[in-house]
Amino acid sequence: MSILWSAVVASTWFVVVLGLAAVVTRLASLSRFALVALLHDAMPVLLAAGILILVGALIGGDYALATAAAPLLPFEIWFWFRARSRADRPAWVGHAPSFAMLVTNVFIDNETPEAMAALIVESMAEIVVVVEWNPRIAAALQAAGGDAAYPHRVFDPNDDTDYAVALLCKNKPVEFGVEHVNSIAIARATVAVGTASATVLGVNPYATADPGGYEKWTEQTNDLEGYLSGCPRPFVVAGDFNSSQFRPGFQRLLDLGLTDVHDSLGEGMSRSFKLRPDGVLGAVGAVARLDHALLSADLFARDVRDLEAVGSDHLPFVTHLAVRPTR
C-alpha cells in the first residue's frame, strides 16, 4: 500500500509541475519544442486536475502540495470565465443573411466512411470544410448522394497526403481554388450570401505528434498568418488546426483581429479531439479543441453545435454565420 500511495503522491506532484510549466511557458510565449506545445494544448485538463489536487491536498493536510498547486487557481478561474463569456452581438446580425458551414475531420482511416458521408449530406450545410479528404470518403459521398448535394468541390487532386483539404459547396462559388502558400495548402471558395459575399478558407496544418511535425506546424502557421494578414475580408478560416487556442502561434492568428466561433458563443470549454476514434482511449472522450473556425470582421456566428464523431477521432461542428450586409 505504501508503494501505491507513493506512486499516487508522485503522480499528483507531476501533474502540478506540468500545469505550472504550461502556465509559465504560455505567459512567456515560449513554445520552441513539441513537448511545450503539447503542454499548451493540454492546459485546460492540467488546470482542472490541478484544482482537484489543490482541494485534495488541503483536505488531506498536505500543505506543501497545496502551496505548489495554489498558483493554478487564478488561471483556472480566468480560463473558466473567459470560456463562458459570449461576445456582444452586433446590431446588424439581426437582419443579416447567413449560411451554414460544417467543419469535419473525416479521419483518413475511418472504418465507417458511409456514416460520415451520410452526416455530411444530412447536415444540409451550404458549404463543408473536409479535412483529411481522401478517395474513400469521396466514394462514400457519391454513394450517399453527395454529388447532387454538393456538386461544386474545391480540392487539389494531386494532394494524396493525410492533410488534404476539400471544400464542398451547394452553389457554385464566385471564385475558388487551392493556393499553395509556401509550406501550406489553403482551399478557398468565395460564396454569395444574399447581397454580400464571404470567403471560406480550409486548412489543416501538420500534427505535432508526427515526426518533425511541430517544426512543420510552426512554419505552416507562420505562412498562414502572413496570408491571412493580406486576405480580403470578410473571411472564415476553418479546419483542423492541430492546435488549441493556448499555443502562442495560434494566438498570433487571433491577434490578426479574428474571433474563434466557439469562444464567441461561450463554448470555449468544448473539446473536439479524441485520442482514438474508439476503444479504451476513445471512451475517454474529446480532450482538447483542435478544430476551429476563425472569423474576420463582418462575420458573426449565430450558433454552433458539435456533432457525433462517426468513426473519426475528431468531432465535427456546424455553425451558422451571419454576413454583414453590403452597405
C-alpha positions in Angstrom: 0.0 0.0 0.0 2.9 2.4 0.8 4.3 1.9 -2.7 1.0 2.6 -4.3 0.4 5.6 -2.1 3.9 6.9 -3.0 3.0 6.5 -6.7 -0.2 8.5 -6.2 1.7 11.3 -4.5 4.4 11.4 -7.1 1.7 11.5 -9.8 -0.1 14.4 -8.2 3.2 16.4 -8.0 4.0 15.5 -11.6 0.6 16.9 -12.8 1.1 20.1 -10.7 4.6 20.6 -12.2 3.3 20.1 -15.7 0.4 22.6 -15.1 2.9 25.2 -13.7 5.2 24.6 -16.7 2.3 25.1 -19.1 1.2 28.3 -17.5 4.7 29.8 -17.2 5.7 29.0 -20.8 2.4 30.3 -22.1 2.7 33.6 -20.2 6.3 33.9 -21.5 5.1 33.0 -25.1 7.7 30.2 -25.1 6.9 27.4 -27.5 10.1 26.2 -29.2 9.6 22.4 -28.6 6.9 19.9 -29.4 6.5 19.0 -25.7 5.8 22.6 -24.7 3.2 22.9 -27.5 1.5 19.7 -26.3 1.5 21.1 -22.7 -0.3 24.2 -24.0 -2.9 22.0 -25.8 -3.4 20.1 -22.5 -3.7 23.3 -20.4 -7.5 23.0 -19.7 -7.1 19.4 -18.4 -4.0 20.2 -16.4 -5.6 23.3 -14.8 -8.7 21.3 -13.9 -6.7 18.5 -12.5 -4.5 20.9 -10.5 -7.5 22.4 -8.8 -8.8 18.9 -7.8 -5.3 18.2 -6.4 -5.3 21.5 -4.5 -8.6 20.7 -2.9 -7.5 17.2 -2.0 -4.2 18.4 -0.6 -6.0 21.0 1.6 -8.4 18.3 2.9 -5.5 15.8 3.5 -3.3 18.4 5.1 -0.5 18.2 2.5 0.3 21.9 2.6 3.4 21.6 0.5 1.5 20.2 -2.4 -1.3 22.7 -1.8 1.1 25.6 -1.9 2.6 24.3 -5.2 -0.9 23.8 -6.8 -2.3 27.1 -5.5 -0.9 29.3 -8.3 -3.0 27.3 -10.8 -6.2 28.5 -9.2 -6.4 32.1 -10.7 -5.6 30.7 -14.1 -8.4 28.2 -13.8 -10.8 30.9 -12.8 -9.7 33.2 -15.6 -10.0 30.3 -18.1 -13.5 29.3 -16.9 -14.9 32.9 -17.1 -13.2 33.6 -20.4 -14.5 30.3 -21.9 -18.1 31.0 -20.7 -18.2 34.6 -21.9 -20.2 35.4 -25.0 -19.2 38.1 -27.5 -21.5 41.0 -27.8 -23.9 40.5 -30.7 -23.7 43.4 -33.3 -26.9 45.1 -34.2 -26.5 44.2 -37.9 -26.7 40.5 -37.2 -30.5 40.6 -36.7 -31.2 41.4 -40.3 -28.1 39.9 -41.9 -28.1 37.0 -44.4 -26.3 33.9 -43.2 -25.0 30.5 -44.3 -24.4 27.1 -42.6 -20.9 25.7 -42.6 -19.9 22.2 -41.5 -16.3 21.5 -40.4 -15.3 17.9 -40.2 -12.0 15.9 -40.0 -13.2 12.7 -41.6 -10.1 10.7 -40.4 -8.0 9.1 -43.1 -8.5 5.6 -41.5 -12.2 6.0 -40.8 -13.7 2.5 -40.8 -17.3 3.8 -41.4 -16.9 6.4 -44.2 -20.5 5.7 -45.1 -21.7 7.1 -41.8 -19.5 10.2 -42.2 -20.8 10.7 -45.8 -24.4 10.5 -44.5 -23.6 13.0 -41.8 -22.2 15.5 -44.4 -25.2 15.1 -46.8 -27.8 15.3 -44.0 -26.2 18.4 -42.5 -27.7 20.5 -45.2 -24.8 23.0 -44.8 -24.2 25.3 -47.7 -20.5 24.7 -47.5 -18.5 21.9 -45.9 -14.8 22.0 -44.9 -13.5 18.5 -45.1 -10.1 17.7 -43.5 -8.2 14.6 -44.4 -10.0 14.4 -47.7 -9.4 11.0 -49.4 -10.7 8.7 -52.2 -12.7 6.5 -49.7 -14.7 9.4 -48.3 -15.2 10.7 -51.9 -16.6 7.3 -53.0 -18.8 7.2 -49.9 -20.2 10.6 -50.6 -21.0 9.6 -54.1 -22.9 6.6 -52.9 -24.8 8.8 -50.3 -26.0 11.3 -52.9 -23.2 13.8 -52.2 -22.6 14.6 -55.9 -26.1 16.0 -56.1 -26.0 17.7 -52.7 -22.6 19.2 -53.3 -21.9 19.5 -57.0 -19.1 22.0 -56.6 -15.9 20.9 -54.9 -12.5 22.6 -54.3 -9.5 20.4 -53.6 -6.1 19.6 -55.0 -6.4 16.3 -56.9 -2.6 15.8 -56.6 -2.7 16.0 -52.8 -2.6 12.4 -51.6 -1.3 13.2 -48.1 -3.1 12.8 -44.8 -3.6 16.6 -44.7 -5.6 17.1 -47.8 -8.5 19.6 -47.5 -11.6 20.0 -49.6 -14.5 22.4 -49.7 -17.9 21.1 -50.7 -20.3 23.7 -52.0 -24.1 23.5 -52.7 -23.9 26.5 -55.0 -21.1 27.4 -57.4 -18.6 29.7 -55.7 -18.0 33.2 -57.2 -14.2 32.4 -57.0 -12.4 29.3 -55.9 -9.1 27.4 -56.0 -6.3 25.8 -53.9 -3.5 28.1 -53.1 -0.1 26.8 -52.0 1.4 29.5 -49.8 5.0 28.3 -49.2 4.5 25.4 -46.9 0.7 25.3 -46.5 -2.1 24.5 -48.9 -5.3 26.6 -48.5 -8.6 25.7 -50.1 -10.5 28.8 -51.0 -14.1 29.5 -52.1 -15.8 32.9 -52.2 -19.6 32.4 -51.9 -22.5 34.7 -52.4 -24.6 35.3 -49.3 -27.6 37.4 -50.1 -26.3 40.7 -51.5 -22.9 40.1 -49.7 -20.2 37.6 -50.1 -17.7 35.8 -47.8 -14.6 33.7 -48.4 -14.2 30.3 -46.8 -10.7 29.0 -46.3 -10.0 25.4 -45.4 -6.7 24.4 -43.7 -5.0 21.5 -41.9 -1.5 22.2 -40.6 0.7 19.3 -39.5 0.2 17.4 -36.3 2.8 17.9 -33.6 2.8 14.2 -32.9 4.2 13.4 -36.4 7.9 13.2 -36.9 9.1 16.8 -37.3 5.5 17.8 -37.0 6.0 20.7 -34.6 8.6 22.4 -36.8 6.4 21.9 -39.8 3.3 23.2 -37.9 5.2 26.3 -36.9 6.3 27.0 -40.5 2.8 26.5 -41.8 1.2 28.6 -39.2 3.6 31.4 -39.9 2.8 31.2 -43.6 -0.9 31.1 -42.8 -0.5 34.2 -40.6 1.2 36.1 -43.4 -1.5 35.0 -45.9 -4.4 36.0 -43.7 -3.0 39.4 -42.9 -3.5 40.4 -46.5 -6.6 38.3 -47.3 -9.6 40.3 -48.4 -12.4 40.3 -45.8 -14.8 39.1 -44.7 -13.4 35.5 -44.5 -13.6 32.5 -42.3 -10.6 30.1 -42.0 -11.6 26.7 -40.7 -10.4 23.2 -40.3 -8.2 21.1 -38.0 -5.5 23.4 -36.9 -3.8 20.7 -34.8 -3.6 23.3 -32.1 -5.6 24.5 -29.1 -6.1 28.2 -28.6 -3.4 28.2 -26.0 -0.3 28.0 -28.2 1.4 31.3 -28.9 1.5 30.5 -32.6 -2.3 30.1 -32.7 -2.7 33.3 -30.6 -0.9 35.2 -33.3 -3.7 34.2 -35.7 -6.3 35.6 -33.3 -4.2 38.8 -32.9 -5.0 39.5 -36.6 -8.4 40.5 -35.4 -10.0 37.1 -35.8 -12.6 35.5 -33.5 -13.0 31.8 -32.7 -16.6 30.7 -33.2 -16.7 28.5 -30.1 -15.2 31.2 -27.9 -17.5 33.9 -29.2 -20.6 31.8 -28.2 -19.3 30.8 -24.7 -18.3 27.3 -25.8 -14.6 27.8 -25.1 -14.5 24.8 -22.8 -15.8 22.4 -25.5 -13.3 19.9 -27.0 -13.1 18.2 -30.4 -10.1 15.8 -30.5 -10.2 12.3 -29.2 -7.1 10.2 -28.6 -8.6 7.4 -30.6 -11.8 7.0 -32.6 -12.8 4.0 -30.5 -11.5 1.6 -27.9 -10.4 2.5 -24.4 -8.7 5.7 -25.4 -11.7 6.7 -27.5 -14.0 6.1 -24.5 -12.2 8.9 -22.6 -13.9 11.3 -25.0 -12.6 14.5 -26.5 -9.6 16.0 -24.6 -8.8 19.2 -26.5 -10.3 21.5 -29.1 -8.1 21.4 -32.2 -10.9 22.1 -34.7 -11.7 25.8 -35.1 -13.4 28.4 -37.3 -11.9 31.8 -37.1 -13.9 34.8 -38.3 -12.8 38.2 -39.6 -14.8 41.3 -39.0 -18.2 41.5 -40.7 -18.9 37.8 -39.9 -20.6 36.7 -36.7 -21.6 33.2 -35.5 -25.3 32.9 -34.7 -24.8 29.4 -33.2 -22.5 26.4 -33.1 -23.2 22.7 -32.5 -20.8 19.8 -32.1 -21.9 16.5 -33.8 -21.0 12.9 -33.3 -17.6 11.7 -34.4 -19.0 8.8 -36.6 -15.7 6.9 -36.9 -13.4 9.8 -36.7 -11.1 10.9 -33.9 -12.5 14.5 -34.2 -16.0 15.8 -33.5 -17.4 17.8 -36.5 -19.3 21.0 -35.8 -21.8 23.1 -37.7 -22.3 26.8 -37.4 -24.5 29.5 -39.0 -22.5 32.5 -39.9 -24.1 35.9 -40.4 -22.5 38.2 -43.1 -22.8 41.9 -42.6 -25.0 43.2 -45.5 -23.2 45.3 -48.1 -23.7 49.0 -47.4 
